[in-house]
């Protein structure tokens, strides 16, 4: 994660990081790279396909 101005950006692709609630767990991560970390955690994880697909639909609309 890197900071550009006040935006936090993904180290892998440069996209702005977003915050989500995933099954009552607050995560910050990159929708493009599918890399997520809980607050205060240095461990990164990936969302399962179903959750990732649903998140894309919420963010971008339509069916992906």
Residue pairs with C-beta under 8 A, 6 or more apart in sequence:
1 8
1 9
1 10
1 11
1 17
1 28
2 8
2 9
2 11
3 9
7 16
7 17
8 16
8 17
8 28
9 15
9 16
9 17
10 16
10 17
10 29
10 30
10 32
10 33
10 35
12 30
12 32
12 33
12 35
13 30
13 32
13 33
15 30
15 31
15 32
15 33
17 28
17 29
17 30
18 28
18 29
18 30
18 31
18 59
19 26
19 27
19 28
20 26
20 27
20 28
20 29
20 36
20 55
21 27
22 36
22 47
22 51
25 38
26 38
26 39
27 36
27 37
27 38
28 36
28 37
28 39
29 35
29 36
29 37
29 44
30 36
31 52
31 55
31 56
31 59
34 46
34 47
34 52
35 44
35 45
35 46
36 44
36 45
36 46
36 47
37 43
37 44
37 45
46 52
47 55
53 64
56 64
57 63
57 64
